[in-house]
Amino acid sequence: MEIKRPQFVSCTPKGIMRLLDWHHIDVTGKRALVIGRSRLVGKPIATLLTHANATVTLAHSRTQNLDALIQDSDIVVVAIGQPNFIKASQVQSHQVLVDVGIHRIDGKIVGDVDPKAYEKVAYATPVPKGVGPMTIASLLENTLQAYRAHHAQ
């Protein structure tokens, strides 16, 4: 017997995919690098990008030749949990840069990407006001989906 339960997508990865779609960034055939392998962000966004026909590499802080992987990527999702981990010198003008990190340093909110890198790429999600609002929107969407599933029984 199969029990039908709603399928929920982790909020931050879901929000990232919506953001890419909203900005008409087609990931099909693109080389996507996900830096960070957490079960809430890294692994789910790698799966979503794969399902959207991107060629995905999952990396982490100890990945060898990370600079080369960044250089070879069209889309770079950074969810490493280390402030300013990615520098402007590591990115290229054609890239899409998604900064998932959020840290407080000296009273300022910063991401996993040095803000100077945002200016160098084709598209970037800044911190703050980038992925965070999309995470909240996705949480609300998942909440509504759960409510509807519960009351449909």
Long-range contacts (C-beta under 8 A, 24 or more apart in sequence): 5-149, 6-145, 6-146, 6-149, 8-142, 8-145, 8-146, 9-44, 9-48, 9-138, 9-142, 10-40, 10-41, 10-44, 11-135, 11-136, 11-138, 11-139, 11-142, 12-40, 12-41, 12-44, 12-45, 12-79, 12-100, 12-131, 12-134, 12-135, 12-138, 13-41, 13-44, 13-45, 13-47, 13-48, 14-48, 14-134, 14-138, 14-141, 14-142, 15-131, 15-133, 15-134, 15-135, 15-136, 15-137, 15-138, 16-45, 16-48, 16-77, 16-98, 16-100, 16-125, 16-131, 16-134, 17-45, 17-48, 17-49, 17-52, 18-134, 18-137, 18-138, 19-98, 19-125, 19-130, 19-131, 19-134, 20-75, 20-96, 20-98, 23-123, 25-75, 25-96, 25-123, 27-52, 27-53, 27-54, 27-75, 28-52, 28-53, 28-54, 29-53, 29-54, 29-55, 30-54, 30-55, 30-74, 30-75, 31-55, 31-57, 31-72, 31-73, 31-74, 31-75, 32-56, 32-57, 32-73, 32-74, 32-75, 32-76, 32-77, 33-57, 33-59, 33-69, 33-70, 33-72, 33-73, 33-75, 33-76, 33-77, 34-58, 34-59, 34-77, 34-79, 35-59, 35-60, 35-61, 35-63, 35-66, 35-76, 35-77, 35-78, 35-79, 35-80, 35-85, 35-86, 35-112, 36-60, 36-77, 36-78, 36-79, 36-80, 36-81, 36-100, 36-112, 38-79, 38-81, 41-79, 41-100, 42-77, 42-79, 45-77, 45-79, 49-75, 49-77, 61-85, 78-111, 78-112, 78-113, 79-112, 80-112, 81-112, 82-112, 83-110, 83-111, 83-112, 84-110, 84-111, 84-112, 84-113, 84-114, 85-112, 85-113, 86-112, 86-113, 86-114, 86-117, 87-114, 87-116, 87-117, 88-114, 88-116, 88-117, 88-119, 88-120, 90-117, 91-117, 91-120, 91-121, 92-120, 92-121, 93-120, 93-121, 93-122, 94-121, 94-122, 95-121, 95-122, 96-121, 96-122, 96-123, 96-124, 97-121, 97-123, 97-124, 97-125, 98-124, 98-125, 98-130, 98-131, 99-124, 99-125, 99-126, 99-127, 99-130, 99-131, 100-131, 101-127, 102-127, 102-128, 102-132
